[in-house]
């Protein structure tokens, strides 16, 4: 298997809409227009934020086939937020997890930011259970969401815990690269 993690381009608009508007996948997402032109315009505005290193939106490919999405956003001097973690079916069932770990690590190590933030809808038990394996701090909640953080000094233990629990070989994790 060959894996590529690259930045989103305008040509990805239809794929993004296909995932974000898939009723099996979008139950816990903010709604998105189904209009391709709206998505293209959003990507054009995003590319400006990308050039300013305020946001990174990734497409994940498996043997050249687009499989998933992932974002780093709200990037500032102290933190970054992860989200828009959305995948179609993959041959490698661990690809979404590997992507989550690799892109999160990018925020900590490449961007050198001390805090990762994320929020999860309270009804999204599967994702809450997964992220709980990282031992995040729940620092807030509202009617709809829990808000979490992980500090950079806790990241390595969080990552290793996930790799161990899912029996993912370090070599598989280390073979993935982000193409920026």
C-alpha positions in Angstrom: 0.0 0.0 0.0 1.1 3.5 -0.8 -0.2 6.4 1.3 -0.1 10.1 0.5 -1.2 13.0 2.7 -1.3 16.2 0.8 -2.9 19.6 1.0 -6.4 20.1 -0.5 -6.8 21.6 -4.0 -9.8 23.0 -5.8 -10.0 19.8 -7.8 -10.9 18.0 -4.5 -14.1 20.0 -4.1 -16.4 17.2 -5.3 -14.7 14.6 -3.1 -14.9 16.8 0.0 -18.6 17.3 -0.7 -19.2 13.6 -1.2 -17.8 12.8 2.2 -19.2 15.8 4.1 -22.7 15.3 2.7 -22.7 11.5 3.1 -25.5 10.7 5.6 -23.5 7.7 7.0 -20.6 10.0 7.8 -21.9 13.5 8.5 -24.2 12.9 11.5 -21.8 14.8 13.9 -20.6 17.5 11.5 -21.6 21.1 10.8 -23.7 21.2 7.7 -22.1 21.9 4.4 -23.6 23.3 1.2 -23.9 20.6 -1.5 -23.1 23.2 -4.2 -19.7 22.5 -5.7 -19.1 26.2 -6.5 -19.6 27.0 -2.8 -17.0 24.4 -1.9 -14.6 25.8 -4.6 -15.0 29.3 -3.1 -14.4 27.9 0.4 -11.2 26.2 -0.8 -10.0 29.4 -2.5 -10.5 31.3 0.8 -8.9 28.4 2.7 -5.8 28.6 0.4 -5.2 32.1 1.6 -5.3 30.9 5.3 -3.0 28.1 4.3 -0.5 30.6 2.8 -0.5 32.4 6.1 0.0 29.1 8.0 -3.3 29.6 9.8 -4.9 26.4 8.6 -4.0 23.2 6.8 -6.6 21.0 5.1 -5.4 17.5 4.0 -6.6 14.9 1.6 -5.5 11.3 2.5 -4.9 8.9 -0.4 -4.5 5.1 -0.4 -2.8 3.8 -3.5 -3.8 7.0 -5.3 -7.5 6.8 -4.3 -8.9 9.7 -2.1 -10.0 8.2 1.2 -10.2 10.9 3.8 -9.9 14.5 5.1 -8.3 16.1 8.1 -7.8 19.7 9.2 -5.5 21.7 11.4 -7.1 25.1 12.0 -7.3 28.0 14.4 -3.5 28.0 14.4 -2.0 30.7 16.6 1.2 31.1 18.7 0.0 28.7 21.4 -2.3 26.1 19.9 -3.9 24.4 17.0 -7.2 22.6 16.6 -7.8 19.3 14.9 -11.0 18.3 13.1 -12.8 17.5 9.9 -11.6 14.0 10.4 -13.6 12.1 7.9 -12.9 8.9 6.0 -14.5 6.7 3.4 -13.7 3.0 3.5 -10.0 2.2 3.5 -8.2 -1.1 2.8 -6.0 -0.3 5.8 -8.4 0.0 8.7 -5.8 1.9 10.7 -5.3 4.6 8.1 -7.7 7.1 9.8 -5.9 6.5 13.2 -2.4 6.8 11.6 -3.5 10.1 9.9 -4.9 11.5 13.2 -1.6 10.7 14.9 0.7 12.0 12.2 -1.2 15.2 11.6 -1.5 15.9 15.3 2.2 15.3 15.7 2.8 17.8 12.8 1.1 20.4 14.9 3.3 19.7 17.9 6.6 19.1 16.3 6.7 20.9 12.9 4.6 23.9 14.0 6.2 23.7 17.5 2.9 24.5 19.2 2.4 23.4 22.8 -1.4 22.7 22.9 -3.7 20.7 20.7 -7.4 21.4 20.9 -10.4 19.5 19.7 -14.1 19.3 20.3 -16.5 16.3 19.9 -20.2 16.2 19.8 -21.6 14.6 23.0 -23.5 12.0 21.0 -20.5 10.9 19.0 -19.5 8.1 21.5 -17.2 6.3 19.1 -14.9 9.3 18.6 -15.1 10.2 22.3 -14.0 6.6 23.2 -11.2 6.8 20.7 -9.8 10.2 21.8 -10.2 9.2 25.5 -7.3 6.7 24.8 -5.1 9.8 24.5 -6.0 10.9 28.0 -7.0 14.4 27.0 -8.1 17.1 29.4 -11.8 18.0 29.0 -11.7 21.7 29.8 -15.2 22.8 28.9 -18.5 21.6 27.5 -21.7 23.1 26.2 -25.1 21.6 25.3 -23.7 20.0 22.2 -19.9 19.4 22.6 -17.1 18.4 24.9 -13.9 20.5 24.5 -10.5 18.9 25.0 -6.8 19.7 25.0 -3.6 17.7 25.0 -0.3 19.4 25.9 2.8 18.7 23.9 4.6 17.2 26.9 1.9 14.6 27.1 1.7 13.9 23.3 4.3 11.1 23.0 2.6 9.0 25.7 -0.7 9.6 24.1 0.6 8.6 20.7 2.3 5.5 22.0 -0.8 4.5 23.9 -2.8 4.5 20.7 -0.2 2.7 18.7 0.0 0.0 21.3 -3.7 -0.4 21.9 -4.4 -0.7 18.1 -1.3 -2.9 17.6 0.1 -0.6 15.0 3.8 -1.2 14.2 6.0 1.9 14.7 7.4 1.2 11.2 4.0 1.7 9.6 3.5 5.0 11.5 7.0 6.2 10.6 6.5 5.3 6.9 3.8 7.9 6.5 4.7 11.4 5.4 2.9 14.7 4.9 3.5 16.3 1.5 3.5 20.0 2.1 
